[in-house]
Amino acid sequence: MTTHEVVNQVPPLVGHDTADDPALLDGLAREGADWAAPGLRELGRLAGGEAAGEHGRLANEHPPVLRTHDRYGHRVDEVEFHPSWHELMRTAVGHGLHAAPWADDRPGAHVARAAGFYVWRPDAGHGCPISMTYAAVPALRHSPDLAARYEPLLTSTEYDFGLRPPESKRGLLAGMSMTEKQGGSDVRANTTTARPEPDGSYRLVGHKWFTSAPMCDLFLTLAQAPDGLTCFLVPRVLPDGGRNPMRLMRLKDKLGNRSNASAEIEYEHAVAWRVGGEGRGVRTIIDMVNLTRLDCVIGAAAGMRQGVTTAVHHATHRRAFGRYLAEQPLMRNVLADLAVESEAATVLMTRLAGATDRSARGDAGETAFKRLALAVGKYWVCKRWPGHAAEALECLGGNGYVEESGMPRLFRESPLNSIWEGSGNVAALDVLRALTREPQVLAAYEAEVATAAGADPRLDAAVRAVRDELADHTDLELRARRVVERLALVLQGALLVRHGHPAVADAFCASRLGGDHGQAYGTLPGGLDLAAIIDRATPKLG
């Protein structure tokens, strides 16, 4: 006996191309990586398929498990993963989303990689070791002998999981291990010690409170050497096959990012090699931190895109009160507002990726722009994601609140990027530090914004307001978040006015710069082309 007929349910969001994103594709071409579009579309179709989504679900429902000892009582410090994790990693590494751009001479290689990292999001957790490996290479280059030894394996597109001597493997992954119990972001308070040995290596003794991706082959870490805080390279397995005494004490029980392992570790005279000079640890590892900040922006922008496309898909197929949700004015306001926020994040992300690419090729102007804009973007885009994820979830109503929808996983993931590699206050204060110590970075920022001068009076007014904000040095640290927020909004506005869809740029300038907006999403003013904005966020199935 059938009790009821199931109707008015939304079809699964599968069979679409996650790279079918106008803001992303426009940015790819604008930043010099149009050559990567065919491969990106291939990856996008893979990411939007049923198999990828199922791997993402399984990797999160079966999180990693720590095995400290084998059956005989020997210390092994291994992390076991579900097969779906390995499938996700194999695809990411195989498509060069880790360190491959460092071995690619083509202009736009880092932009292509950023676009792929944005598109391949069936699971956010496995992106952590991918991001760390990407960011490790420029830091490792502070010691050319170590770079020559390991960089070819870090840039390899072979995913070779397992604890074996690094140089016996077909490809390597790198992690980072900086924070300690007593210091957190204040890494200069670290207590781990590094004792130099006659052979040029060091022995580390101490702990780390958060070690990202402990199953990686190599780690960059900080420890106190005789001449101060220093960066070191720590292998999980020594050249003779023995386990380096880097003990995994436990895995973190985290809010989100559950498919990925994060560990508390202790060094028991672990073997390490110095990267850069003694006492220059922060200066050395900052290259890695800055690139992981880029990936925080990419991940947050990708999460916003995933949230808004899911919300639009639901509203397009779900009826309530006699009409499809997407036909109802108030829902259209919410969807368009979410889409505007998403596109503003994406256009900034692609610009930062372009600056990273040109900076890596020696462009001093782009290096100065990146120094400020990356910290600004990391603060703002990552701060915007949690509210965006919550609103996108609410568009699905009760259906969005259950795990099967995928939206709770997206929501739980959303606070991470703002915390990772420096929380909001750390990023905001870093912006002030750059403005104070490196005057060329403000000049580069102003030159970028000036290219949009006269295009929109609301943007011009916002530019004047941010200049006034910067000219006032009273309580500047107290106002740091306010200053960085305005810098971010002006930069996003300038990019959208120059490169974005006119309807999106108009809505952004009216709401974010002109002040015609409430405190919640769905409070855009009238007179905007909502249909054009929503259409750009509507996934095309089949």
N, C-alpha and C positions, 0 to 999 in steps of 0.2 A: 504494500500500500504506500502510495506517495503522499506525503503530507503537504507538499507545496512545490511550486516550480521556481527554480532559481533564475531570476531575471534582473536586469539593471545592474549587473556587475561588470566591472571594467576588465577588458582583456589584458593579458600579461603584456608588459612593456618589453617585448623581445622581438628580435628580427629587425632592429634598426641600426643605423650607423652612428655611433657616438661622436664621430668626427664631422658629422653633418651639422656643423655649428658655424653660422656665418661670421661671427666675430672672431672665432679661432682661425678659420681659413683665410679671412682677410688679413689677419695679423701674421699668419705664416708667410703669405706672399709679401707683405709690407716689410717684414724683417729679414728678408733674403733667403727664405727656405721653401720657396714654392716648389722646388725640385722634389721635396719630401712628400708632397700631397698624395700621390698614388699609394705609397706605403702607409701613410697615415690613414687613408680611407680603408685600406685592407685591415689595419689594426682596429679601426673603429667598428667595422662590421663584426669582427671577432669579439670585441668587447660588448657589443649589443646583442650577441647571440645567447641562446639558452644555456649552452655549456659553460660559458664564462660566468654567468650569473650563478649557476649551480656550484661551480668551484668556489666562488666568493662566499656563498651561504655555508657550504660545508667547512671551509677553512675557519669560519667564525664559530660555528656550532661545535667544532672539535678543536679547541685551542691547543697550543703546544704544551708538552709535558716535560718536566725536568727529571732526568735520571742522573743522580749524583754518583751512584755506584753500580757496578755490574753485579751479577748473581754471586760472584765469589768474594765480594767486598772490596774490589779494586775501585779507586776513584776514577770516574770517566767523564763527569760533567758534560753530558750530552743533552740536547733538546730534541725531542721527537715531534714531528709535524705530520698532519694529515696529508695524504697524497694530493689533495686539491691545492694545498699550499705550494707544493713543488710544481704543479702544473702552472699556477699563476706566475711563479718565479721564472720558470723556464721560458714562458712567453715574454716576460718583461726583459730578461737578459738577452734572449734571442733577438729581440727587436732593438737592442742597444739603448734601453732606457736607463741604464746604469752609467758606466764610465766611457762608453763607446765614443762619444763626441771628442774626447781628448786625443783619440787616434785618427780623427777624421779632419782632413785639411779643408774641406769644402766650407765656404762662407755659409753661415746659417745652420751649421751642424748642431749647435747648442739650442737653437730655436726649434729645430726639428725634434730634438730630444724632449724639450719642454712640452711641445704639442703632444708627443706620444705619451708622456707621463700624465698629461691632462686627460687624454682619451681613454687610456687603459686603467679603468677604475672599478672593476667588478668587486674589488676589495681594497680598502685603503691600507690595511696593515702590512701587506707584503711590500708596499712602497717604501717602508722604512729602510731596509738594507739596500734597496735600489738607490735611494737618495743618498745614503751614507757613502756608498761606493763611488757615486758620481762626485761627491764633495771631497773625498779623500785625496784625489789625485793632485790638485794644486798644492795642498799642504805637504804631501809627500815629496814634491819637487824641491822643497827646501833642503833636502838631502839627495843630491843627484844620484849617488850610488844606490840608495834604496829605491829611488824612482826607476832607475834602469833595471833593477832586479825584479820589481814587482808590477810596474805599470803595464807591461804587455799582457800580464795575466789579469789584471783588474779591468782592462779594456776589452778582453776577450768576450765574445758573445756565446760562450759555452757555459751552461749552468752545471756546475760539478759539485754537488752537495756532499758533505762528509768531512770528518776531521782526519786530514792527512797532511804530511809536510807540504807547505804552500807550493814549492817549486815542482812538486810531483803532480800537480793538478792542471786541468785544462783551462780553468778559469777561477778567479778569486772574487770574494766579496769582502768589503771592509765595513767596520763599525766604528763607533765613537764612544768613549768612556771618560767623562769629565767630572760630573757632579758628585759631591760627597755629602754625607749626612749633615755635617755641621755647616755647610756653605751653600749648597744649591748653586744658583747662578753666580755666587761670589766665589769663583774658582780660585782666586788668590788665597782663599782661606783653606785650600786643600792641604791635607796632612800626609798623604802618601809620599813616601821617600824613594829616592833613586840613588843607589850606590854604584859608582863607576867600577868596572872590572878591567884588569890588564888587557883583555882582548878587545876593548873598545865598547863592549856591551855594558848594560846596567842591570841591576837587580832591584825590582820594585817590591815594596812592602807597604800594604795599606788596604784601602777598600774603595769601592765606588758604589754610590747609592742608586744610580740609574746607568745601566750599560745597555745601549740600544743594540738589538739584534745579536745576542751572544753566540749564535751559531756561526757567525762570520769567521773568516780565516785570519784576518788581520784587524787590529784595532789601533786607533790613535787615542792616546790618553795623556793626561797631565800628571806630573809628579814633581816633588821638590828635590832638585839636584843640588850639589854643593853651591852653585852660583845662582840658585833661584828656580822658580817654576819653569818647567821645561816640557816640551812635547816629545812623546816617545811612540815608537811603533812596537806593538806587542802581538806576536803570533800566537794562535791557539795551540799549534803543534810545532815542535822544534824540528830543525833539519834532520835530526837523527830518528825522528818518529815518536819521540817521547812527548807527553802532554806537558805543555807549559803550565806551571802551577798558578793558573788563573781560575780560582774556585767559584763555581756558581752556587751561591748560598740559597737563593730562592727566586722564583719568578714573580713579578708584580701582578697583583689582581687589579686590573685597570678598568676604568669606566668604559672605554672603547678601545679600538686598535687591538682587539682581543686575538686576532689571528697571529699577531706578531708577538714574539717573546721579548720582554724587557726584564733584565736581571739585576739583582744585587750581587756583587762579586767581592772577593778578597784576593789580593796578590800575596802569595807566600814565596817571596824571592823570585818572582816571575822574571824571565829573560826579556829584555827590551833593548831597542836600538834608538839612539837619539835622532830626532828629526829637527833640524835647525839648531841654533846655538843654545847653550845653557842660559837660563834666565829669560829666554825669549819665547816661552811656551804659548802665551796668549797671542802674541803677534804671529806665531807660526800657525796656530790652529784656527785663527780667525778666518783664513781663507775657506776652511771647511765649514765654519759656522755660517758665513755669508751665503755659501751655495745651498746649504740646507734651508736657509731663510727663503731663498728663491723657491725651493720646493714646497715650503709651507704656503707661499702665495699660490703656487700652481695647484696644490692640493685643495686649498680653500676655494679657489675659483672653480675647480672641477666639481667639488662638492655642491657648490651653489648651482652649477649647471645641471647636475644630476637631480637636485631637489626640484628645480623649477620645471624641468622636462617631465618629471614624474607627476608633478601637480597639474601641469597642463594636460598631460595624457589622461589623467583621471577626470578632470573637469570636462574634457571633450566627450567622454563616453558615459558619464554618470548623469542621470536625470534626477531632479528634485523640484517639487512644486510646479510640475508641468513643463519644465524646460531643462535642457542640458545646462549644467553648471557654468560652462564656458560661455553661455549666451546671456548670463545674468550680470547686470552692470556692476554690482559690488564685487562679485568674484572676478570679473574682468579687471577691475582696478587692482585687486590683490595680485593676480597673475602677472599683469603688466609691471607692477612695482617690483615683484621678485625678478622678473626678466631684466629690468633696467639695472638692478643691483648686480645681477649675474654678468651682464655684458660689460659693465664698468670694471668688474674684477678681471674679466678675460682680456679686455683691451690693455689694462695695466700689466697683466701677467705677460702678455706677448711682448710688450715694450721692454719690460725688464729682462726677458729672455734675449731679446735683440741686443740690449746693452751688455749683457753678460757675454754674448758671442763676440761682439766687437772689442770688448775689454780684453778678452782672452787672446785676441789677435793684436793687442798693443795700442788700441785707441785710447789715448789719455783722456779725451773729453768724455767718452762713454764711461770710462772708469770713474771719473768724478761724478757723473750723473748717477751711475749705479750705486755709488757709495751712499748717497742720500736717499735716492728713490727706493732702493731695496729695503732699507730700514723703515721708511714711511709706508711702503706697500705692505710689508710684513705686519706692521702694527694694525693697519686699517682693514685690509681685506680679511685677515684672520679674525679680527674682532667682529666683523659683520656676519661671519658664517653662522654662529649658533642661533642668532635670531632669525636668520634666513631659513635655516633648517627647521626650526620650530614652526614657522609660518607655512612652509611647504608641507610639512607633516599635517598640519591642521586642515589644509585644503582637502585631504583625504578623509577627514573626520575620524570616526572610530576605526575605519579600515586602515588608517595610517598609524594607529596606535598599537597595532599588533605586529609581532615580529615578522610574520609572513610577508608583509608589505615591503620590508627592507628599510622603511623610513626610521624606525627606532635605531637601527644600526648607524644610519647616516647621522642622526641627531647625536648619538653618543660619541661619534667621531669628531663632531664639529668643534668642541672646545680645545682639542689637542694642539692644533697648529698655532694657536695663540700662545700656548705654554711652551711648546718645543723651541729650543735654541733661544730662549729669552722671552719671558712673558711680556705683557703689554707695557709695563713700566720700564723694563729693561730696554725694549725697542725704542720707546719714546725718549728715554734719556740718551740712548745712543745717537738719535737724531740730533739732540742738542749738542752732544759731544762733537759730532761731525761739523755742525754749523759753527761751533766755536773755534775748533782747531784747524779746520780745512776750508778756508773761505772759497776755494774754487768749486766746492760741491754746490753751494748756493747759486753761484754764477751759472753752473751747468743746468741746474734746475730751472732757474729763471729764463735761460735761453730756450729751454724746451717749451715752457709755458708760453713764452712770447710768440712762438710760431702760430698760436691761435688768437693773437690779439686782434680785436675788432670783429671777430666772427660772431660773438654773442654778448650783448651788454651785461647779462647776468654773470657770465664768466669774467668779464673785465672788472666788474665790481668786486667779485670774489678775490681776484688777484690783488686788487688794491687793499682789500681787507686783510689778506694774509701778510702783505708787506707791512702794514701797520702793526700787526700782531708781532712780527719779528723785530720791528724797530723798538718795541717796548720791552726793555730788559727787566722790568719790575716783576719779581716773583716768577721768573721764566721757568724754573724747574717745577713750581707749583702748577703752572699752566701748560706743562709739556704735552699732555694728551690733547688738549684743545688745539695747540699749535700744530701737532702732527696730523690731527684729523683734518684741519683746514688745508694743510699742504697736500694731503692725499686727495681730498675732494677737488681741489683746483687742478691737480695733475690729471685725475680721471676725467674731469670736465674738458680740459684742453685736448686730451686724446680723443674723446668722443666727438667733440666738435669738429676736429680735423679728420678723423678716420671712421667714425661710427655712423650708423644709420641715422638719418635726420630725425626720425621719430624718437629714437632712443636718446639722442643728444638733447633734443628739446625737453623730453620728460626729465632727464637728469638735471639739466640746468634750472628748470622750473622748480623742481622739488628739492634737490640736494644743495643747489647754489642759491636759488632765488627764495628759498624758505617757504614755498607754498606746499607744505607737507606736514602731516601730523607726526606723532611719535611711534606709530605702528605702520607696518606695511598695509597697503590698500588705501592710502590716503592721498593719492595723486590728485591734482586739480583737474577740472574739466578742460575740454578743448584739446586734448592730446589724441594722437593717433594710436589708440590702444590696440586696434586690430593688427597693425603692422608690427607692433612690439611683440604681441603674443604669437603671431605667426612665426617669428624667428626662433621662438622657444618650443615650437610644436614638433615632437619627434615624428619622422616619416617612417611608417612601418612597411615591411614587405620588400 
